[in-house]
C-alpha cells in the first residue's frame, strides 16, 4: 500500500483513529516575496499556460515558491523534493515536498519531517488530503513524538490548503490561500515553516 491509496481523509481517520476538526491556526502577515521571484513568476504567468498541466504547475509555481520560502529558513530546516519515506508497509511512499529538521551530518541525511506538501493531482483535493494525512501519520511515527505537530499542505498551485496533525487530532485550517493574493500566501507559508 502507498500513501496515494488513501482516497480521502476519512480513510485515514478510520484506520488510525484520527479525530477531525476545523479552525484557523495560520495567522500570516502579508509578506512580499523577493522582487526577482515576483518578476519571474509574472513573466511565466504572462507567457506560459501554467495551469495546463500538473508538471507546469509544479515547475513554475509550486516548487519555485517553496524554494523561495526555504531560502529564508535553510539554517534550521532541510528541503526535500520527491524524498521517499516509510514507516511500515502501509505508511510508505514519496511525498512531493518535505521540510524537515536540518541534520548536523549534512544535507544528505533525512531528519524529522515538519511540513509535507502534496500536489492535488487533477485538482482532486479530497484524495490529496487523504494522501497528505497518511503522510502526516507516517511523519508523526518517524518523529516518535505525537505531541509535536506536523503540518500538511495540499495545493494545485492556485489554491493552497493547510492542515495540522497533533496527537490524534487533524485540524484543517478554515482559511485557504490563493496565488492571486501572493503576499498572503507567501506569509502563510513563511508562518508555517517558522
ChimeraX attribute file (.defattr): number of C-alpha atoms within 10 A of each C-alpha:
attribute: neighborCount
match mode: 1-to-1
recipient: residues
	/A:1	11
	/A:2	16
	/A:3	24
	/A:4	20
	/A:5	15
	/A:6	21
	/A:7	17
	/A:8	20
	/A:9	20
	/A:10	18
	/A:11	18
	/A:12	21
	/A:13	19
	/A:14	10
	/A:15	9
	/A:16	12
	/A:17	12
	/A:18	20
	/A:19	14
	/A:20	14
	/A:21	13
	/A:22	13
	/A:23	11
	/A:24	13
	/A:25	15
	/A:26	17
	/A:27	12
	/A:28	16
	/A:29	14
	/A:30	14
	/A:31	16
	/A:32	14
	/A:33	16
	/A:34	9
	/A:35	9
	/A:36	9
	/A:37	14
	/A:38	14
	/A:39	11
	/A:40	13
	/A:41	17
	/A:42	11
	/A:43	11
	/A:44	14
	/A:45	14
	/A:46	10
	/A:47	9
	/A:48	11
	/A:49	12
	/A:50	20
	/A:51	16
	/A:52	9
	/A:53	11
	/A:54	16
	/A:55	12
	/A:56	15
	/A:57	20
	/A:58	19
	/A:59	13
	/A:60	19
	/A:61	20
	/A:62	22
	/A:63	16
	/A:64	16
	/A:65	22
	/A:66	18
	/A:67	14
	/A:68	15
	/A:69	20
	/A:70	19
	/A:71	11
	/A:72	13
	/A:73	16
	/A:74	14
	/A:75	10
	/A:76	13
	/A:77	23
	/A:78	23
	/A:79	22
	/A:80	19
	/A:81	13
	/A:82	11
	/A:83	13
	/A:84	13
	/A:85	19
	/A:86	17
	/A:87	15
	/A:88	11
	/A:89	9
	/A:90	14
	/A:91	21
	/A:92	18
	/A:93	22
	/A:94	17
	/A:95	22
	/A:96	17
	/A:97	21
	/A:98	26
	/A:99	24
	/A:100	21
	/A:101	18
	/A:102	20
	/A:103	15
	/A:104	8
	/A:105	9
	/A:106	9
	/A:107	13
	/A:108	10
	/A:109	10
	/A:110	18
	/A:111	18
	/A:112	21
	/A:113	25
	/A:114	22
	/A:115	23
	/A:116	24
	/A:117	25
	/A:118	24
	/A:119	25
	/A:120	22
	/A:121	14
	/A:122	11
	/A:123	16
	/A:124	15
	/A:125	22
	/A:126	16
	/A:127	21
	/A:128	27
	/A:129	29
	/A:130	23
	/A:131	28
	/A:132	31
	/A:133	32
	/A:134	28
	/A:135	32
	/A:136	29
	/A:137	24
	/A:138	22
	/A:139	27
	/A:140	25
	/A:141	16
	/A:142	16
	/A:143	17
	/A:144	11
	/A:145	14
	/A:146	17
	/A:147	12
	/A:148	13
	/A:149	18
	/A:150	26
	/A:151	28
	/A:152	24
	/A:153	24
	/A:154	27
	/A:155	24
	/A:156	23
	/A:157	23
	/A:158	17
	/A:159	16
	/A:160	23
	/A:161	19
	/A:162	25
	/A:163	26
	/A:164	21
	/A:165	24
	/A:166	18
	/A:167	16
	/A:168	16
	/A:169	16
	/A:170	24
	/A:171	20
	/A:172	22
	/A:173	17
	/A:174	15
	/A:175	14
	/A:176	14
	/A:177	21
	/A:178	17
	/A:179	16
	/A:180	10
	/A:181	11
	/A:182	18
	/A:183	18
	/A:184	19
	/A:185	24
	/A:186	24
	/A:187	20
	/A:188	22
	/A:189	22
	/A:190	19
	/A:191	15
	/A:192	18
	/A:193	17
	/A:194	11
